[in-house]
Amino acid sequence: MENIKRRYSLAAPTMTEYVSTTPGLFPLPDWAKDDLSELKGHQKHDLISGDEDEEISSVYEQAREEVIETQQAAGLDRIVEGQLRWDDMLAHPLAVHDNVETRGIVRYYDNNNFYREPVVSGDLDVSGDVANELEAAAELTDDLQAVLPGPYSLADLATDEQYGDEAEFLGAIADFLAGEVDAFPDVETLFLLEPSLVENAPEDGADERASEAIDQVASATDADVVVQPYWGALEEKVYAHLLDADIDAVGFDFVANQDDNLYNIQEYGATGDVSLGLADGQNTLVEDPEAIRDRVDWVEEQLQVTEFETVYLTTNTETFYLPYAKYEEKLEVLAEAADLAEVTVA
């Protein structure tokens, strides 16, 4: 690990802001799930393709309003659109693209969910699909947070039949996502979800290209950008290269792996802000807000040299795995934990 620079946040101590949020990709409300089951069906060709009819669109619009109201009622500081249309999870932005063919069903990482394999067969121009969702959400909140797959994870979930070179394909994905971001309405924060940085870590050379791709997407917005890996900790070199990207925060999945995430921060430093995945996005056990606050205190005690300006408190993963009622409870826990952390500091 020689020749990799350490990056520490050593600004003069300031009052840390604790921000409750989520990585998005929520479960559908039960009523919406029932309605869509009747309207869409259950086959591969019934999944969202970007040209859904008015009746289906109306259900998603009502469901979006409900999940935004639920976040607001819970007291979250950042509000996401919910990504309720994302039948293909993080592969969604490609799955609805005109120059992408969706083929067989493949496993979504190491769990019991599946998505359509997106095969890129033409140039990836801007689609505006996610921007349209955010435009609708922006009418309902002033605290909007955008969510996208990070470029490395999106490339990892896809198959290339257009560019013919791994590095060129990653670059094309980064160009595509940057174009999508450029079309966004004003947002407070952008979360780039990068589980593949953990699950299928890039090798030498590819780790630097992954960081450059993330930097390109982040540079397309003036919003605060959080890169959120999960299902473990980043390998040391991957983490060190990620710190070279012009981002505001890196996320850490302290549910899946405490020791290696702490080691990375202690050894290589961190960005000025940090995102702490402290509530389990896949487990129906609902944490106690005081327990989340105590975990925040514990992390900060281990990192005595680091002063964060903003600490995002979030689930470690998306929450679409949860029953809707449990997801609602998790939101309330995060909001209350952030309030308790502010009180503790004060």
Residue pairs with C-beta under 8 A, 6 or more apart in sequence:
1 236
1 237
1 240
4 236
4 237
4 240
4 241
4 268
5 240
6 267
6 268
6 269
7 243
7 268
7 269
7 270
7 271
8 269
8 270
8 305
8 306
9 269
9 270
9 271
9 272
9 306
9 307
9 308
9 309
10 305
10 306
10 307
11 272
11 307
11 309
12 307
13 307
14 307
14 309
15 345
16 307
16 308
16 309
16 310
16 311
16 345
17 309
17 310
17 311
17 342
18 296
18 310
18 311
18 313
18 338
18 339
18 341
18 342
18 345
19 77
19 78
19 310
19 311
19 312
19 313
19 338
20 75
20 76
20 77
20 78
20 312
20 313
20 314
20 334
20 335
20 337
20 338
21 76
21 77
21 78
21 80
21 145
21 189
21 191
21 312
21 313
21 314
21 334
22 71
22 76
22 78
22 80
22 281
22 314
22 315
22 319
22 331
22 334
23 80
23 147
23 191
23 193
23 228
23 230
23 251
23 281
23 314
23 315
23 317
23 318
23 319
24 80
24 81
24 82
24 83
24 145
24 147
24 191
24 193
24 318
25 82
25 83
25 86
25 89
25 90
25 147
25 318
25 319
25 320
26 67
26 80
26 82
26 83
26 84
26 318
26 319
26 320
26 327
27 319
27 320
27 321
27 322
27 323
27 324
27 327
28 36
28 63
28 84
28 324
29 63
29 66
29 67
29 324
30 324
32 59
32 60
32 62
32 63
32 66
32 84
35 59
36 56
36 59
36 60
39 55
39 56
39 59
40 46
40 47
40 56
44 102
44 105
44 116
47 87
47 88
47 95
47 102
47 116
48 85
48 86
48 87
48 88
48 92
48 95
48 96
49 95
49 96
49 102
50 96
50 97
50 127
50 129
52 60
52 85
60 84
60 85
61 136
63 82
63 84
64 81
64 82
64 84
64 133
64 136
64 137
64 140
65 140
67 82
67 84
68 79
68 81
68 82
68 137
68 140
68 141
69 140
70 328
70 331
71 79
71 80
71 331
72 79
72 141
74 328
74 331
74 332
74 334
74 335
75 332
75 335
75 336
75 339
76 143
76 331
76 334
76 335
77 143
77 335
77 338
78 143
78 144
78 145
78 188
78 189
78 312
79 137
79 140
79 141
79 143
79 144
79 145
80 137
80 144
80 145
80 146
80 147
80 191
81 133
81 134
81 136
81 137
81 144
81 146
81 147
82 137
83 92
83 133
83 147
85 92
85 133
86 92
87 95
87 115
87 116
88 95
88 102
88 115
88 116
88 118
89 108
89 113
89 115
89 318
89 320
90 149
90 153
90 154
90 157
90 193
90 195
91 115
91 116
91 117
91 118
91 149
91 154
91 157
91 158
92 129
92 149
93 127
93 129
93 130
93 148
93 149
93 154
93 176
93 177
93 180
94 100
94 118
94 120
94 124
94 154
94 157
94 158
95 102
95 115
95 116
95 118
96 127
96 129
97 118
97 120
97 124
97 127
97 129
98 122
98 127
99 120
99 121
99 122
99 123
99 124
99 125
99 162
100 118
100 119
100 120
100 121
100 122
100 124
100 158
101 118
101 119
101 121
102 116
102 117
102 118
102 119
103 116
103 117
103 119
103 159
104 116
104 117
105 114
105 115
105 116
105 117
106 114
106 115
106 116
106 117
107 113
107 114
108 114
108 115
109 195
109 199
109 231
110 199
110 231
111 282
111 321
113 321
115 157
117 158
117 159
118 157
118 158
118 159
119 158
119 159
119 160
119 161
120 158
120 159
120 160
120 161
120 162
120 163
120 169
120 172
121 161
121 162
122 162
123 162
123 172
124 162
124 172
124 173
124 175
124 176
125 176
125 179
126 176
126 179
126 180
126 182
126 183
127 180
128 180
128 183
129 180
130 146
130 148
130 180
130 184
131 180
131 183
131 184
131 185
134 144
134 146
134 184
134 185
134 187
135 185
137 144
138 144
138 185
138 186
138 187
143 188
144 185
144 186
144 187
144 188
145 187
145 188
145 189
145 190
145 191
146 181
146 184
146 187
146 189
146 190
146 191
146 221
146 223
147 190
147 191
147 193
148 177
148 180
148 181
148 190
148 191
148 192
148 193
148 217
149 157
149 177
149 192
149 193
149 194
150 192
150 193
150 194
150 196
150 197
150 213
150 214
150 217
150 227
151 170
151 173
151 174
151 177
151 192
151 210
151 213
151 214
151 216
151 217
152 170
152 194
152 196
152 197
152 202
152 210
152 213
152 214
153 193
153 194
153 195
153 196
153 197
154 173
154 177
155 169
155 170
155 173
155 213
156 196
156 200
157 196
158 173
160 166
160 169
162 169
162 172
163 169
163 172
166 206
167 206
167 209
170 209
170 210
170 213
171 209
171 213
173 213
174 212
174 213
174 214
174 216
174 217
175 216
177 217
177 220
178 216
178 217
178 219
178 220
179 220
181 190
181 217
181 220
181 221
182 220
182 221
184 190
184 221
186 223
187 221
187 223
188 223
188 224
189 223
189 224
189 225
189 226
189 312
190 218
190 221
190 223
190 224
190 225
190 226
191 226
191 228
191 251
191 275
192 214
192 217
192 218
192 225
192 226
192 227
192 228
192 247
193 228
193 230
193 318
194 214
194 227
194 228
194 229
195 229
195 230
195 231
195 317
197 210
197 229
197 234
197 238
197 242
198 229
198 230
198 231
198 232
198 233
198 234
198 253
199 231
199 232
201 207
201 234
201 235
201 238
202 209
202 210
202 238
204 237
207 235
207 237
207 238
207 241
208 241
208 244
210 238
210 241
210 242
211 241
211 242
211 244
211 245
212 245
214 227
214 242
214 245
214 247
215 244
215 245
215 246
215 247
217 225
218 225
218 227
218 245
218 246
218 247
219 246
224 248
224 249
224 273
224 310
225 247
225 248
225 249
226 247
226 248
226 249
226 250
226 251
226 273
226 275
226 312
227 242
227 245
227 247
227 249
227 250
227 251
228 250
228 251
228 275
228 277
228 314
229 250
229 251
229 252
229 253
230 251
230 253
230 256
230 277
230 316
230 317
231 253
231 256
231 317
232 253
232 256
232 257
232 260
233 239
233 252
233 253
233 256
233 257
233 259
233 260
233 261
233 263
233 264
234 242
234 264
236 264
236 267
236 268
239 250
239 264
239 268
240 268
242 250
243 250
243 268
243 269
243 270
243 271
247 271
248 271
248 272
248 273
248 310
249 271
249 272
249 273
249 274
249 275
249 310
249 312
250 270
250 271
250 274
250 275
251 274
251 275
251 276
251 277
251 312
251 314
252 261
252 264
252 265
252 274
252 275
252 276
252 277
253 261
253 277
253 316
253 317
254 261
254 276
254 277
254 278
254 295
254 299
254 316
255 277
255 278
255 279
255 280
255 281
255 316
256 316
262 299
262 302
262 303
265 274
265 303
265 306
266 302
266 303
269 306
270 303
270 306
270 308
272 308
272 309
272 310
273 308
273 309
273 310
273 311
273 312
274 308
274 310
274 311
274 312
275 311
275 312
275 314
276 295
276 296
276 299
276 311
276 312
276 313
276 314
277 314
277 315
277 316
277 317
278 287
278 292
278 295
278 296
278 313
278 314
278 316
278 337
279 287
279 292
279 313
279 314
279 315
279 316
279 330
279 333
279 334
279 337
280 287
280 315
280 316
280 317
281 315
281 316
281 317
281 318
281 319
281 321
281 322
281 330
282 317
282 321
282 322
284 322
284 323
284 326
286 326
286 329
286 330
286 333
287 330
287 333
288 333
289 333
289 336
289 337
289 340
290 337
290 340
292 313
292 333
292 334
292 337
292 340
293 337
293 340
293 341
293 344
296 311
296 313
296 337
296 341
297 341
297 344
300 308
311 341
313 334
313 337
313 338
313 341
314 334
315 330
315 334
319 327
319 330
322 330
